[in-house]
Amino acid sequence: MKEIIVPAAEEFKPGFIAVSAGQDNHFTDQQTRLALDTKGYADLMSEAVYLAEKLCSGRIAAVLEGGYSVEGALPYVNLAIIASLAGLDLSMMREPASYDPLYKDSFNDIAFKVSEKMSRKLKKVQSKWWDCF
């Protein structure tokens, strides 16, 4: 978010921000096997809200989409997204403690390394068109 989206949004200066809030990245989603938790979704949406306030008078829309962990992720992630849009305190946002073993077994280290590599690659490619990269 801070490496790609924020710089591009600041350079682009949008009239509104639309967020496709799919939940496929949640660590309980067995189709994607990525490692985002509810707090991560809350933080991303909070950053989008901040950008909307900073760049386009708070104009933001979020489309809540699906994922494949309907019972495991969606209730918590949707709550995090809606709470972020409402400007509520997100400091205690998390999944139930019973999810801890699942989270520990997720691919956090791999996902983080892959995202860093992809971020570097994306900035290199996009630097042809964006001054911020």
C-alpha positions as CSV (number, residue, x, y, z in Angstrom):
1,M,0.0,0.0,0.0
2,K,2.7,2.5,1.0
3,E,5.1,1.4,-1.7
4,I,2.7,1.5,-4.7
5,I,-0.8,2.7,-4.0
6,V,-0.1,5.8,-1.9
7,P,2.5,7.3,-4.2
8,A,0.5,6.6,-7.3
9,A,-2.7,8.0,-5.8
10,E,-0.9,11.1,-4.7
11,E,0.5,11.6,-8.2
12,F,-2.8,10.8,-9.9
13,K,-5.0,13.0,-7.6
14,P,-8.3,11.0,-8.0
15,G,-11.8,12.6,-7.7
16,F,-12.9,9.6,-5.7
17,I,-11.4,6.2,-4.5
18,A,-13.2,2.9,-5.2
19,V,-12.0,-0.1,-3.3
20,S,-12.6,-3.7,-4.5
21,A,-12.7,-5.3,-1.1
22,G,-12.2,-8.9,-2.0
23,Q,-11.2,-11.2,0.8
24,D,-9.2,-13.9,-1.0
25,N,-6.0,-12.8,0.7
26,H,-7.1,-13.9,4.2
27,F,-5.0,-16.6,5.7
28,T,-7.9,-19.0,6.2
29,D,-8.6,-18.9,2.4
30,Q,-7.4,-22.3,1.2
31,Q,-7.7,-21.4,-2.5
32,T,-5.1,-18.6,-2.4
33,R,-3.0,-19.5,0.7
34,L,-2.0,-15.9,1.3
35,A,-1.4,-14.4,4.7
36,L,-3.4,-11.3,5.3
37,D,-5.3,-11.2,8.7
38,T,-8.2,-9.1,9.7
39,K,-6.0,-6.3,11.2
40,G,-4.2,-6.2,7.8
41,Y,-7.5,-5.6,6.1
42,A,-8.5,-2.9,8.6
43,D,-5.1,-1.2,8.2
44,L,-5.4,-1.2,4.4
45,M,-8.9,0.2,4.5
46,S,-7.9,2.8,7.0
47,E,-5.1,3.9,4.6
48,A,-7.6,4.1,1.8
49,V,-9.9,6.2,3.9
50,Y,-7.0,8.5,4.8
51,L,-6.1,8.9,1.1
52,A,-9.7,9.7,0.3
53,E,-9.8,12.4,3.0
54,K,-6.4,13.8,1.8
55,L,-7.0,13.6,-1.9
56,C,-10.7,13.8,-2.7
57,S,-12.7,15.2,0.1
58,G,-13.3,11.8,1.7
59,R,-15.1,10.4,-1.4
60,I,-14.6,6.6,-1.1
61,A,-16.7,3.6,-2.0
62,A,-16.0,0.0,-1.1
63,V,-17.5,-3.0,-2.8
64,L,-17.5,-5.9,-0.4
65,E,-16.6,-9.0,-2.4
66,G,-16.2,-12.6,-1.6
67,G,-13.4,-15.0,-0.9
68,Y,-13.4,-18.7,-0.4
69,S,-13.4,-18.8,3.4
70,V,-17.0,-17.8,3.9
71,E,-17.3,-18.7,7.5
72,G,-13.7,-18.2,8.5
73,A,-12.8,-14.9,7.1
74,L,-15.8,-12.9,5.8
75,P,-17.5,-12.0,9.1
76,Y,-14.3,-10.6,10.6
77,V,-12.9,-9.0,7.4
78,N,-16.2,-7.4,6.6
79,L,-16.4,-6.0,10.1
80,A,-12.9,-4.6,9.8
81,I,-13.6,-3.0,6.5
82,I,-16.9,-1.4,7.7
83,A,-15.3,-0.3,11.0
84,S,-12.5,1.3,9.0
85,L,-14.9,3.2,6.8
86,A,-16.8,4.4,9.9
87,G,-13.6,5.6,11.5
88,L,-13.9,3.4,14.5
89,D,-11.1,2.2,16.8
90,L,-9.4,-0.7,15.1
91,S,-6.8,-1.5,17.8
92,M,-8.5,-4.7,19.0
93,M,-9.5,-5.9,15.5
94,R,-8.6,-9.6,15.1
95,E,-9.8,-13.1,14.5
96,P,-10.8,-15.4,17.4
97,A,-7.9,-16.8,19.4
98,S,-8.9,-20.3,18.1
99,Y,-7.5,-19.1,14.7
100,D,-4.0,-18.6,16.1
101,P,-2.7,-22.0,15.0
102,L,-4.0,-21.4,11.4
103,Y,-2.3,-18.1,11.3
104,K,1.0,-19.5,12.5
105,D,0.8,-22.2,9.9
106,S,0.0,-19.7,7.1
107,F,2.7,-18.6,4.6
108,N,3.5,-15.3,6.2
109,D,7.2,-15.3,5.5
110,I,6.8,-16.5,1.9
111,A,4.0,-14.1,1.2
112,F,6.0,-11.2,2.6
113,K,9.1,-12.0,0.5
114,V,7.0,-12.5,-2.7
115,S,5.2,-9.2,-2.1
116,E,8.5,-7.3,-1.6
117,K,9.9,-8.8,-4.9
118,M,6.7,-8.0,-6.8
119,S,6.7,-4.5,-5.4
120,R,10.2,-3.9,-6.7
121,K,9.3,-5.3,-10.1
122,L,6.1,-3.3,-10.4
123,K,7.9,-0.1,-9.5
124,K,10.5,-0.7,-12.1
125,V,8.0,-1.4,-14.8
126,Q,5.7,1.4,-13.9
127,S,8.5,4.0,-13.6
128,K,8.1,4.5,-17.4
129,W,4.8,6.2,-16.7
130,W,4.8,7.4,-13.1
131,D,7.3,10.0,-11.7
132,C,6.7,8.6,-8.2
133,F,8.5,5.3,-9.1
